[in-house]
Amino acid sequence: MPGNDSNKIFYNTVPLEVFQSLTQQGGFDQFVDLELIEKYLLPSARVMEVGAGFGRCIDFLLNRKHQAKILAIEQSPQLSKVLLEKYKDYPNVQVIHDDIKTIEVEDKVDVVLWLFSGMLDFAKEEQPVVLKRLRSFLKNEGKLFLDIPQLAELTVAKYTGAQDIVMETPYGNITTFLPSFADIENYATQAGFSKVSVIHYLTKTEKKRSIYMLEI
Ligand SMILES: C[S@@+](CC[C@H](N)C(=O)[O-])C[C@H]1O[C@@H](n2cnc3c(N)ncnc32)[C@H](O)[C@@H]1O
């Protein structure tokens, strides 16, 4: 059945330079998403990133001299290897090669980052379950940020249904579900968040995106 586990094949095999080029095509290498939410990240002592990829968000936080302890969760063996090597001399960065669907987290965090369409890697049924897990990792004043494309603003993917999108690649297909604002509000309520707000923005390559901020 399509879902997060089958989408892992792409991340486990895509060459790093191809992944980086997709990041550039999306306009994410310019960090516009992170700049928009930076004011919320500044006071954070512990930040968790779900699916850290090759470290784009970690690089932003380190370059901006954020003092937060960063927990970078990454399921892909090849990307985890890249991250472990890249940040081995940074005591504030803890790279954890694990799956967000099953990982246990001991110390709660101030912020969870789930950016660059990370949520779309999970099937419709999986998304609310993972969101609930992420809620449980947050401190009482915690915030979760998730970034998704706006409908009909796709770079390298095509629709297979109103909200079902498939990205066909030589490294395997990514089958995704694009939640609507109402879906996210429902997930948030189910997970125990009390407030949802959204920032609509354009990346440097003119992609229309939305960052949702979920507060407890
Ligand atoms: C679109 S990339 C986002 C990379 C990075 N967060 C960024 O903003 O540049 C999604 C990442 O999530 C990872 N991922 C997908 N499913 C995951 C899971 N179940 N647990 C942990 N990481 C996962 C993928 O391997 C990939 O590195």
The ligand as a Tripos MOL2 file, in Angstrom:
@<TRIPOS>MOLECULE
LIG
   27    29     1     0     0
SMALL
NO_CHARGES

@<TRIPOS>ATOM
      1 C1         11.3510   16.6780    1.5060 C.3       1 LIG1
      2 S1         12.6520   16.1250    2.5180 S.3       1 LIG1
      3 C2         12.8300   17.5290    3.6030 C.3       1 LIG1
      4 C3         14.2710   17.7640    4.0290 C.3       1 LIG1
      5 C4         14.4830   18.8850    5.0450 C.3       1 LIG1
      6 N1         13.5450   18.8070    6.1470 N.3       1 LIG1
      7 C5         14.4130   20.2640    4.4240 C.2       1 LIG1
      8 O1         13.5520   21.0400    4.8080 O.co2     1 LIG1
      9 O2         15.2570   20.5580    3.5760 O.co2     1 LIG1
     10 C6         11.8600   14.9090    3.5760 C.3       1 LIG1
     11 C7         12.8320   14.1490    4.4600 C.3       1 LIG1
     12 O3         12.0880   13.3840    5.4080 O.3       1 LIG1
     13 C8         12.6680   12.1070    5.5410 C.3       1 LIG1
     14 N2         11.6360   11.1750    6.0310 N.ar      1 LIG1
     15 C9         10.5980   10.6500    5.3240 C.ar      1 LIG1
     16 N3          9.8960    9.8040    6.1010 N.ar      1 LIG1
     17 C10        10.4830    9.8030    7.3220 C.ar      1 LIG1
     18 C11        10.2260    9.1010    8.5340 C.ar      1 LIG1
     19 N4          9.2180    8.2400    8.6360 N.pl3     1 LIG1
     20 N5         11.0400    9.3260    9.5850 N.ar      1 LIG1
     21 C12        12.0870   10.1960    9.4910 C.ar      1 LIG1
     22 N6         12.3950   10.8650    8.3580 N.ar      1 LIG1
     23 C13        11.5990   10.6840    7.2850 C.ar      1 LIG1
     24 C14        13.1660   11.7940    4.1540 C.3       1 LIG1
     25 O4         14.1190   10.7510    4.1610 O.3       1 LIG1
     26 C15        13.7080   13.1590    3.7170 C.3       1 LIG1
     27 O5         15.0390   13.3280    4.1050 O.3       1 LIG1
@<TRIPOS>BOND
     1     1     2 1
     2     2     3 1
     3     2    10 1
     4     3     4 1
     5     4     5 1
     6     5     6 1
     7     5     7 1
     8     7     8 2
     9     7     9 1
    10    10    11 1
    11    11    12 1
    12    11    26 1
    13    12    13 1
    14    13    14 1
    15    13    24 1
    16    14    15 ar
    17    14    23 ar
    18    15    16 ar
    19    16    17 ar
    20    17    18 ar
    21    17    23 ar
    22    18    19 1
    23    18    20 ar
    24    20    21 ar
    25    21    22 ar
    26    22    23 ar
    27    24    25 1
    28    24    26 1
    29    26    27 1
@<TRIPOS>SUBSTRUCTURE
     1 LIG1         1 GROUP 0 **** ****
